[in-house]
């Protein structure tokens, strides 16, 4: 990869680890390298703008690594939103973006409201089904505050993000029942046997996932869910990777192509920005001051647990599971890259 692209990828991964979103951190590196070797991820993409208006843009990523193209899209969406008030960008044919909150945080730090969501081929069982039929499409929304850090919601439409299954594999631990289904369509607590994730909130998570496909992939002219369910090939398979340095990965990871939305809203188009930020501060303070339910010592707002982890890990370092370290050591040996002495 060009050095600047490699740096963009590294920053996105480490940002996730610093915030304790280890499912989207450096444990992904072996999988990324395997996808590059298989031609699924493109380290030197021809990223191009297909269509553009003052408030919209359609970008073809040419299977770029997610952060490379998404950071570019964030810069463009902020620029356009500041000019015309709002901007909606569709990115098609990109690959894994990492933690979406990384990008909405960038937008919020520019004083704008940011929205991102993404869709891939099926890895989650729709409500009422016992096999995959939708993607656990994540969404992130961030808004700026004044005395507080930005509110930053980053969530999958599944009970947990798929990367948490990977993390359980690396930790060699069982997962709670209700996270995923096995090959027989029954709940499993073995992360190595997960074939389908389960939607958060039943029909609510399932319904959101379907609508995100409508607003991203289908609108970008690159439908993923329908063609997959109807048996139409949409790209090379990455099922059941077990190669050197990869480790066992859950079999629900089938194809690594994505389509996503990056949107920004210029708050000043509608109201005074400083007054808006003060109102966000008031909202945070009011929610945190509510009477606490039994068993809770504190009420947290979106992004607060991750920011606390960021502060702590920035001081003391990032803990990694032994499985993740083993996989990274294999990568280090395979590519003759010096392993960090601090690990």
URVENPE-V610497 format. One record per run of one state. SS is the DSSP state (hx for helix, st for strand, lp for the rest). FROM is the first residue (numbers start at 1). LEN is the number of residues. If there is no record, write none. Layout:
# URVENPE-V610497
ss=SS from=FROM len=LEN
ss=SS from=FROM len=LEN
This chain:
# URVENPE-V610497
ss=lp from=1 len=2
ss=hx from=3 len=16
ss=lp from=19 len=3
ss=hx from=22 len=3
ss=lp from=25 len=1
ss=hx from=26 len=12
ss=lp from=38 len=4
ss=st from=42 len=1
ss=lp from=43 len=5
ss=st from=48 len=6
ss=lp from=54 len=2
ss=st from=56 len=5
ss=lp from=61 len=3
ss=st from=64 len=1
ss=lp from=65 len=1
ss=hx from=66 len=19
ss=lp from=85 len=1
ss=st from=86 len=9
ss=lp from=95 len=6
ss=hx from=101 len=8
ss=lp from=109 len=4
ss=st from=113 len=8
ss=lp from=121 len=3
ss=st from=124 len=2
ss=lp from=126 len=8
ss=st from=134 len=1
ss=lp from=135 len=4
ss=st from=139 len=5
ss=lp from=144 len=7
ss=st from=151 len=5
ss=lp from=156 len=2
ss=st from=158 len=1
ss=lp from=159 len=3
ss=hx from=162 len=10
ss=lp from=172 len=8
ss=st from=180 len=2
ss=lp from=182 len=5
ss=st from=187 len=1
ss=lp from=188 len=3
ss=hx from=191 len=3
ss=lp from=194 len=2
ss=st from=196 len=4
ss=lp from=200 len=3
ss=hx from=203 len=13
ss=lp from=216 len=9
ss=hx from=225 len=5
ss=lp from=230 len=28
ss=st from=258 len=8
ss=lp from=266 len=1
ss=hx from=267 len=3
ss=lp from=270 len=3
ss=hx from=273 len=16
ss=lp from=289 len=15
ss=hx from=304 len=13
ss=lp from=317 len=5
ss=hx from=322 len=14
ss=lp from=336 len=8
